[in-house]
């Protein structure tokens, strides 16, 4: 596996209408939420499974910073970062993970099924590749609504090997739907290396079969992710159809919290941690006098307070009543 070593990282001109510090702050919030939930899970306070997004924050933030509330996203089993980047509040997120009635799905979805239609989050999904069919429907709705809406489908390298991927991309291309297919290639499909499981070197290579652009981007460079996303959105708004973006990144933890991670070396993981998307962007902003150390310290404190409040909200919230089990079905 090769870690990206792009020499031009963060050298592009300022992207209009974006506060770079807010991009950093959003990545910090996602990291803090995931570390908090990981600690709670290991303490036995959260039910079910937990798949954390640590190490991949630049992808969700880079993409969702280009979207509005009216745009749609579909997510994966590792979807907390997508939800927060799209505008989900951490208190209702925490409540959902606790299984409480104040959560986004009233405590019935849990970690892998967070959804919030009011912000265009059409749902995380415990089924690998479960978002492909949904995003095609969202793309059709976006086209018919004629409001310049975009639908983004987040998926992993493993999901690109499923039939649903090929069906969805094929249909989206035929219908020229305003969809961005965003592959978060973190190099492992559960416990299997993408170097073994992919028939091509890059997931983006598969775009050629469907006559759409296939773009590879450094998924640990939030500005690079944002740049290629803007290009894909502009293409869709011109009526030219979908794009496939492959963001090369890495999950710091195993497939799930508690995974013994016997399928990769510690040296490999440590090398990627040196390539941390948050630390890299923080260093870039400091070196270019775009932020100060005091701003980072203040943000860290505010985020710490936010996480404590989110946990308190979740722990003090009630569980759903048994008679509500079939409501909303």
C-alpha positions as CSV (number, residue, x, y, z in Angstrom):
1,X,0.0,0.0,0.0
2,X,1.3,3.4,-0.9
3,X,0.6,6.5,1.1
4,X,0.0,9.6,-1.1
5,X,2.9,11.9,-1.2
6,X,1.6,14.8,-3.3
7,X,4.1,17.6,-3.3
8,X,1.4,20.2,-4.0
9,X,-0.8,19.6,-0.9
10,X,-2.6,22.7,0.1
11,X,-1.0,24.9,-2.5
12,X,-4.2,25.8,-4.3
13,X,-5.6,29.3,-4.1
14,X,-8.3,30.1,-1.5
15,X,-11.6,28.5,-2.4
16,X,-14.3,31.3,-2.2
17,X,-17.1,31.2,0.3
18,X,-15.3,28.8,2.6
19,X,-13.9,29.4,6.1
20,X,-10.9,27.2,6.2
21,X,-10.9,27.3,10.0
22,X,-14.5,25.9,10.0
23,X,-13.3,23.0,7.9
24,X,-10.7,22.2,10.5
25,X,-13.1,22.7,13.4
26,X,-15.6,20.3,11.8
27,X,-12.9,17.6,11.4
28,X,-12.0,18.2,15.1
29,X,-15.6,17.8,16.1
30,X,-15.9,14.5,14.2
31,X,-12.7,13.2,15.7
32,X,-13.8,14.2,19.2
33,X,-17.2,12.6,18.8
34,X,-15.7,9.3,17.6
35,X,-13.1,9.2,20.4
36,X,-15.9,9.9,22.9
37,X,-18.2,7.2,21.6
38,X,-15.3,4.7,21.4
39,X,-14.5,5.3,25.0
40,X,-18.2,4.8,26.0
41,X,-18.5,1.7,23.9
42,X,-15.5,0.1,25.5
43,X,-17.0,1.0,28.9
44,X,-20.1,-1.0,28.0
45,X,-22.4,2.0,27.8
46,X,-23.5,1.7,24.1
47,X,-25.4,-1.3,22.6
48,X,-24.7,-3.0,19.3
49,X,-21.5,-2.5,17.2
50,X,-19.5,0.7,16.7
51,X,-17.6,1.5,13.5
52,X,-15.6,4.7,14.0
53,X,-14.5,7.2,11.3
54,X,-11.2,8.2,12.9
55,X,-8.6,9.1,10.2
56,X,-11.1,9.7,7.4
57,X,-12.5,13.1,8.5
58,X,-11.2,15.1,5.6
59,X,-13.4,13.2,3.2
60,X,-16.8,13.9,4.9
61,X,-15.9,17.5,5.6
62,X,-14.5,18.2,2.2
63,X,-17.5,16.8,0.5
64,X,-20.3,18.1,2.7
65,X,-18.8,21.6,2.9
66,X,-19.9,21.8,-0.8
67,X,-23.5,20.8,-0.1
68,X,-26.6,22.6,1.3
69,X,-29.4,21.2,3.4
70,X,-31.5,20.6,0.3
71,X,-28.8,18.3,-1.1
72,X,-28.9,14.5,-0.3
73,X,-26.3,12.1,1.0
74,X,-26.4,8.3,1.6
75,X,-24.0,6.9,4.0
76,X,-22.4,3.6,5.2
77,X,-22.1,1.6,8.4
78,X,-19.2,4.0,9.2
79,X,-21.5,7.1,8.9
80,X,-21.1,9.3,12.0
81,X,-18.7,11.6,10.2
82,X,-20.9,12.0,7.2
83,X,-23.9,12.9,9.4
84,X,-22.0,15.5,11.5
85,X,-20.4,17.0,8.4
86,X,-23.9,17.3,6.9
87,X,-25.2,19.2,9.9
88,X,-26.3,16.6,12.4
89,X,-26.1,17.7,16.1
90,X,-23.9,15.7,18.3
91,X,-26.4,15.5,21.2
92,X,-29.1,13.8,19.0
93,X,-26.3,11.6,17.5
94,X,-25.2,10.5,20.9
95,X,-28.7,9.8,22.0
96,X,-29.3,7.6,18.9
97,X,-26.1,5.6,19.7
98,X,-27.4,5.2,23.3
99,X,-30.7,3.9,21.9
100,X,-32.7,6.8,23.4
101,X,-35.9,8.3,22.2
102,X,-34.4,11.7,21.6
103,X,-32.0,10.3,19.0
104,X,-32.4,11.0,15.3
105,X,-34.3,7.8,14.8
106,X,-35.9,7.7,18.2
107,X,-33.2,5.3,19.4
108,X,-34.4,2.6,17.0
109,X,-31.6,2.9,14.4
110,X,-28.5,3.1,16.5
111,X,-25.0,3.6,15.2
112,X,-25.4,2.2,11.7
113,X,-28.7,3.7,10.8
114,X,-28.6,7.4,11.7
115,X,-30.9,9.5,9.4
116,X,-32.2,13.0,9.3
117,X,-34.3,14.0,6.3
118,X,-34.4,17.7,7.3
119,X,-30.7,18.0,6.6
120,X,-30.7,15.6,3.6
121,X,-29.1,12.7,5.4
122,X,-31.0,9.8,3.9
123,X,-29.4,7.3,6.2
124,X,-26.4,5.4,7.2
125,X,-26.7,1.7,6.3
126,X,-25.7,-1.5,7.9
127,X,-25.8,-3.3,4.5
128,X,-22.6,-2.8,2.5
129,X,-23.6,-1.0,-0.6
130,X,-27.0,-0.3,0.7
131,X,-26.9,3.4,-0.3
132,X,-26.6,2.8,-4.1
133,X,-30.3,2.2,-4.9
134,X,-31.3,5.0,-2.5
135,X,-29.0,7.5,-4.2
136,X,-30.3,6.7,-7.6
137,X,-33.8,7.5,-6.3
138,X,-32.6,10.7,-4.7
139,X,-30.9,11.6,-8.0
140,X,-34.1,11.1,-9.9
141,X,-36.0,13.3,-7.3
142,X,-33.3,15.9,-7.5
143,X,-33.5,16.1,-11.3
144,X,-37.3,16.2,-11.2
145,X,-37.3,18.9,-8.5
146,X,-35.3,21.3,-10.8
147,X,-33.7,23.0,-7.7
148,X,-30.1,22.3,-8.6
149,X,-30.0,19.6,-5.9
150,X,-27.1,17.1,-5.7
151,X,-27.1,13.5,-4.3
152,X,-23.9,12.1,-2.9
153,X,-23.3,8.4,-2.3
154,X,-20.6,7.6,0.2
155,X,-19.3,4.0,-0.1
156,X,-16.2,2.0,0.6
157,X,-13.7,0.1,-1.6
158,X,-15.4,-3.2,-0.7
159,X,-18.8,-2.0,-1.8
160,X,-17.4,-1.2,-5.3
161,X,-17.2,-5.0,-5.8
162,X,-20.9,-5.5,-5.3
163,X,-23.5,-5.7,-8.1
164,X,-25.4,-2.8,-6.7
165,X,-22.5,-0.4,-7.4
166,X,-22.4,-1.3,-11.1
167,X,-26.2,-1.2,-11.5
168,X,-26.5,2.2,-9.8
169,X,-23.6,3.9,-11.7
170,X,-24.9,2.4,-15.0
171,X,-28.4,3.8,-14.4
172,X,-27.1,7.2,-13.2
173,X,-25.0,7.5,-16.3
174,X,-27.8,6.6,-18.7
175,X,-30.2,9.0,-17.0
176,X,-27.5,11.7,-16.5
177,X,-28.5,12.0,-12.9
178,X,-26.9,14.7,-10.6
179,X,-25.0,12.2,-8.4
180,X,-21.5,12.1,-7.0
181,X,-20.4,8.6,-6.2
182,X,-17.8,9.0,-3.5
183,X,-15.6,6.0,-2.7
184,X,-13.8,6.3,0.6
185,X,-11.0,3.8,-0.2
186,X,-9.6,3.2,3.3
187,X,-7.8,0.1,1.8
188,X,-9.7,-2.5,3.7
189,X,-13.1,-4.1,3.1
190,X,-13.8,-5.4,6.6
191,X,-10.6,-7.5,7.0
192,X,-9.6,-7.8,3.3
193,X,-7.0,-5.6,1.6
194,X,-8.2,-3.8,-1.5
195,X,-4.9,-4.7,-3.1
196,X,-6.3,-8.3,-3.1
197,X,-10.0,-7.8,-3.6
198,X,-10.0,-5.2,-6.5
199,X,-9.6,-6.3,-10.1
200,X,-8.2,-2.9,-11.0
201,X,-5.6,-0.7,-9.3
202,X,-8.1,2.1,-8.5
203,X,-11.8,2.1,-8.0
204,X,-11.9,5.2,-10.1
205,X,-10.7,3.1,-13.1
206,X,-14.2,1.6,-13.2
207,X,-15.8,4.9,-14.2
208,X,-14.6,4.3,-17.8
209,X,-17.0,1.4,-18.2
210,X,-19.9,3.8,-17.6
211,X,-18.7,6.8,-19.6
212,X,-18.3,9.1,-16.6
213,X,-15.3,10.8,-15.1
214,X,-13.2,8.8,-12.6
215,X,-11.1,11.0,-10.3
216,X,-8.6,10.0,-7.7
217,X,-7.9,12.4,-4.8
218,X,-5.8,12.4,-1.6
219,X,-8.6,11.7,0.9
220,X,-6.4,13.2,3.7
221,X,-6.3,16.6,2.0
222,X,-9.6,18.4,2.8
223,X,-9.1,21.2,0.3
224,X,-8.3,18.7,-2.5
225,X,-11.4,16.7,-1.7
226,X,-13.4,19.9,-1.7
227,X,-11.9,20.9,-5.1
228,X,-12.8,17.7,-6.9
229,X,-16.3,17.7,-5.3
230,X,-17.0,21.2,-6.6
231,X,-15.9,20.1,-10.1
232,X,-18.3,17.1,-9.9
233,X,-21.2,19.2,-8.7
234,X,-20.6,21.8,-11.4
235,X,-20.6,19.0,-14.0
236,X,-23.9,17.6,-12.6
237,X,-25.5,21.1,-12.6
238,X,-24.6,21.4,-16.3
239,X,-26.7,18.3,-16.9
240,X,-23.7,16.2,-17.7
241,X,-24.5,13.5,-15.2
242,X,-22.6,11.7,-12.4
243,X,-19.0,11.4,-11.5
244,X,-17.0,8.9,-9.5
245,X,-14.5,10.2,-7.0
246,X,-12.1,7.9,-5.2
247,X,-10.7,9.4,-2.0
248,X,-7.6,7.5,-0.8
249,X,-7.6,7.5,3.0
250,X,-7.1,5.1,5.9
251,X,-9.1,4.0,8.9
252,X,-7.0,4.2,12.0
253,X,-9.0,1.6,13.9
254,X,-10.1,-1.9,12.9
255,X,-13.3,-2.6,11.1
256,X,-15.2,-2.3,14.4
257,X,-14.3,-1.2,17.9
258,X,-12.9,-4.4,19.4
259,X,-11.5,-5.7,16.2
260,X,-8.1,-7.4,17.0
261,X,-6.7,-6.2,13.6
262,X,-4.5,-9.2,12.9
263,X,-4.7,-8.6,9.1
264,X,-2.4,-5.6,8.9
265,X,0.9,-4.4,10.5
266,X,1.2,-1.8,13.2
267,X,3.9,-0.2,11.1
268,X,1.4,0.4,8.3
269,X,-1.1,2.0,10.6
270,X,1.5,4.2,12.3
271,X,2.7,5.4,9.0
272,X,-0.8,6.6,8.1
273,X,-1.3,8.2,11.4
274,X,1.7,10.4,10.6
275,X,-0.4,11.5,7.6
276,X,-3.3,12.7,9.9
277,X,-5.7,14.9,7.9
278,X,-6.4,17.1,11.0
279,X,-2.8,17.7,11.9
280,X,-1.7,18.3,8.3
281,X,-4.4,20.9,7.8
282,X,-3.8,22.5,11.1
283,X,-0.1,22.9,10.3
284,X,-0.9,24.3,6.9
285,X,-3.3,27.0,8.4
286,X,-0.7,27.9,11.1
287,X,2.2,28.1,8.7
288,X,0.2,30.4,6.4
289,X,-1.0,32.6,9.3
290,X,-4.6,31.8,8.6
291,X,-5.3,30.8,12.2
292,X,-3.5,31.0,15.6
293,X,-2.7,28.5,18.3
294,X,-5.1,30.4,20.5
295,X,-7.9,29.7,18.0
296,X,-7.2,26.0,18.0
297,X,-7.1,25.9,21.8
298,X,-10.4,27.7,22.1
299,X,-12.0,25.4,19.5
300,X,-10.7,22.3,21.4
301,X,-12.1,23.5,24.6
302,X,-15.5,24.3,23.0
303,X,-15.6,20.9,21.4
304,X,-14.8,19.2,24.7
305,X,-17.7,21.1,26.3
306,X,-20.0,20.1,23.4
307,X,-19.1,16.4,23.8
308,X,-19.7,16.4,27.5
309,X,-23.1,18.1,26.9
310,X,-24.0,15.6,24.2
311,X,-23.2,12.6,26.5
312,X,-25.2,14.2,29.3
313,X,-28.1,14.8,27.0
314,X,-28.0,11.2,25.9
315,X,-27.6,9.7,29.3
316,X,-30.5,11.7,30.8
317,X,-32.8,11.0,27.8
318,X,-35.5,8.3,28.2
319,X,-35.6,5.0,26.3
320,X,-38.5,4.5,23.8
321,X,-41.6,3.1,25.3
322,X,-42.3,-0.6,24.4
323,X,-45.6,0.4,22.8
324,X,-43.7,2.6,20.4
325,X,-41.8,-0.3,18.9
326,X,-43.8,-0.3,15.6
327,X,-44.3,3.4,15.3
328,X,-43.0,5.0,12.1
329,X,-42.9,1.7,10.2
